[in-house]
């Protein structure tokens, strides 16, 4: 089954003619992803490796039945790109763009409410379902089809974790990077709920980092609503307060959002917290073997 | 991005929020002139990007222009140490000379973004217990801080100003002014892509007027592209010179206190590498994210930045090659090590695309690289090199 990205997904790429958009579109096609269209205003009627490019999302939906959109547009144009995708009834938006102002994300969250559109990102590596394909940046070789759901706020650290699993022969149902911004389309809770209901997923790896309270909120949710085992790591125990650690959302402010608080909240919720990130794969292995 | 108090007050003034008359000065003579213009008693305040300046001796009253001159001479050039500067303090390069006010009561008012799930909006926080100890109030008596969330679509409504002013115990005349203040603050917050606007204290003066005596405004870095006028307020003197160099090279770098320098691709992995160094018994010298598509030039720039820190005794390179191939990284490392004549011991941990080629290139380069396979092993090796 997997979650969000599956056999029914028909992907369109917003910003397909840009250097990032075209490169990652080709990579995702190599992984088997069904990319049915691209959208770049003003480039309608052209194509990329046989993938038709349209001016508007509405056309791509009508002609190609696109239902998933990957967004690679520059930050200044991205809120508009998101609103257009929502208006066109796209079911899943995966937004890789980095650098969207928080004020714009507040508007985006309002537009998403009650819309029937789910959004992953922004500032994220995307989503991969092994055997189906990917939308985003994740390197192709790290994945293997299996039963572990991965969810994370970061990029390369996520690849590291997925690769640890794959190297131990443990496959993934789906892997999702929810993004490193203060406000994101879907949080841990949204994705945890999907993994909980996905018959293919047997265990969950959740990678958090300093800043905000998403991990604490997730801990509450896990305690009440997640029956599958969750293994977790939080990055940034040594990060100084008040400094933005690369990701816009990774900042300890007013003494809140420390790794210590998050580890504690997750531990209390019954999550298997592993403080050595090199051991995450082995913890998952132990859990699966004990089942 | 942070700005100085005098810049923040200019912004508030532009939005019709009452602030004391004042002027920034870089020399004692300028401070005297400013005090002469203002007439009467003044306050001379150190301008650095940190709070707690009063407790650190960076704020002095002056009864005359002559006293303002002496106060400025004492403050300008000092290494001001506060709880927010770290033990080395920050050098004061500017002072704000402003009219002194007699304060009857100190209130607190701020605006931030509530990023928690399901909220995602701007929120006002207000307290009748304003002043220097607001952080303590927040931790010991949080009920004294009133919150008021602003719906992003509905916007600010007059009842919310009434709710806040009731909590602050304002009289009817003050309430009218206060309603204007909060309305304008909210407008400022949105129009300038702020991440924090704080007025502390929002003073009630002896004659009952509301006055923003001190203020702090931070901006969302991601919003700066559409506010050149805000970007122009940036003061590079307030930033670490290495961090400025890094910013110019599009490298994400934050200086820390340890001696194991690290270079990593990706912010999450960079933080994790720091954590692993500490777990192995060492201390990281920096956070450094060289970026996802780092070229040889980028790697060389990153090396120059992290080796400019004299505390660095060893370098740990941790790269997970995805789109960025490990052989490319190795080529960059070798080129950079030769170009900058690198003498420091270095541990390299490569994983991912073309890892075998990458490792082989390092081993055949004739340069001194210690190669590590595992995440934790790499940190242990690096720490053992500085022990």
HADDOCK unambig.tbl for C-alpha pairs under 7 A between the chains (distance, minus, plus):
assign (segid A and resid 99 and name CA) (segid B and resid 222 and name CA) 4.95 0.50 0.50
assign (segid A and resid 100 and name CA) (segid B and resid 222 and name CA) 5.89 0.50 0.50
assign (segid A and resid 101 and name CA) (segid B and resid 220 and name CA) 6.75 0.50 0.50
assign (segid A and resid 101 and name CA) (segid B and resid 222 and name CA) 4.80 0.50 0.50
assign (segid A and resid 101 and name CA) (segid B and resid 223 and name CA) 4.78 0.50 0.50
assign (segid A and resid 103 and name CA) (segid B and resid 190 and name CA) 6.99 0.50 0.50
assign (segid A and resid 103 and name CA) (segid B and resid 193 and name CA) 6.57 0.50 0.50
assign (segid A and resid 106 and name CA) (segid B and resid 120 and name CA) 5.79 0.50 0.50
assign (segid A and resid 106 and name CA) (segid B and resid 121 and name CA) 6.21 0.50 0.50
assign (segid A and resid 139 and name CA) (segid B and resid 322 and name CA) 4.87 0.50 0.50
assign (segid A and resid 139 and name CA) (segid B and resid 323 and name CA) 6.16 0.50 0.50
assign (segid A and resid 154 and name CA) (segid B and resid 268 and name CA) 5.24 0.50 0.50
assign (segid A and resid 155 and name CA) (segid B and resid 266 and name CA) 6.41 0.50 0.50
assign (segid A and resid 155 and name CA) (segid B and resid 268 and name CA) 6.77 0.50 0.50
assign (segid A and resid 156 and name CA) (segid B and resid 266 and name CA) 5.43 0.50 0.50
assign (segid A and resid 156 and name CA) (segid B and resid 268 and name CA) 6.93 0.50 0.50
assign (segid A and resid 156 and name CA) (segid B and resid 269 and name CA) 6.03 0.50 0.50
assign (segid A and resid 156 and name CA) (segid B and resid 320 and name CA) 6.41 0.50 0.50
assign (segid A and resid 157 and name CA) (segid B and resid 268 and name CA) 5.51 0.50 0.50
assign (segid A and resid 157 and name CA) (segid B and resid 269 and name CA) 4.61 0.50 0.50
assign (segid A and resid 160 and name CA) (segid B and resid 320 and name CA) 6.82 0.50 0.50
assign (segid A and resid 182 and name CA) (segid B and resid 115 and name CA) 6.06 0.50 0.50
assign (segid A and resid 183 and name CA) (segid B and resid 115 and name CA) 5.78 0.50 0.50
assign (segid A and resid 183 and name CA) (segid B and resid 120 and name CA) 6.94 0.50 0.50
assign (segid A and resid 212 and name CA) (segid B and resid 115 and name CA) 6.91 0.50 0.50
assign (segid A and resid 213 and name CA) (segid B and resid 116 and name CA) 6.44 0.50 0.50
assign (segid A and resid 214 and name CA) (segid B and resid 116 and name CA) 6.89 0.50 0.50
assign (segid A and resid 235 and name CA) (segid B and resid 268 and name CA) 6.41 0.50 0.50
assign (segid A and resid 235 and name CA) (segid B and resid 271 and name CA) 5.82 0.50 0.50
assign (segid A and resid 235 and name CA) (segid B and resid 272 and name CA) 5.14 0.50 0.50
assign (segid A and resid 236 and name CA) (segid B and resid 271 and name CA) 4.93 0.50 0.50
assign (segid A and resid 236 and name CA) (segid B and resid 272 and name CA) 6.17 0.50 0.50
assign (segid A and resid 236 and name CA) (segid B and resid 275 and name CA) 6.41 0.50 0.50
assign (segid A and resid 237 and name CA) (segid B and resid 275 and name CA) 5.89 0.50 0.50
assign (segid A and resid 238 and name CA) (segid B and resid 274 and name CA) 6.37 0.50 0.50
assign (segid A and resid 238 and name CA) (segid B and resid 275 and name CA) 5.54 0.50 0.50
assign (segid A and resid 239 and name CA) (segid B and resid 271 and name CA) 6.99 0.50 0.50
assign (segid A and resid 245 and name CA) (segid B and resid 267 and name CA) 6.68 0.50 0.50
assign (segid A and resid 246 and name CA) (segid B and resid 252 and name CA) 6.05 0.50 0.50
assign (segid A and resid 246 and name CA) (segid B and resid 267 and name CA) 5.11 0.50 0.50
assign (segid A and resid 247 and name CA) (segid B and resid 267 and name CA) 6.40 0.50 0.50
assign (segid A and resid 278 and name CA) (segid B and resid 375 and name CA) 5.71 0.50 0.50
assign (segid A and resid 278 and name CA) (segid B and resid 376 and name CA) 6.07 0.50 0.50
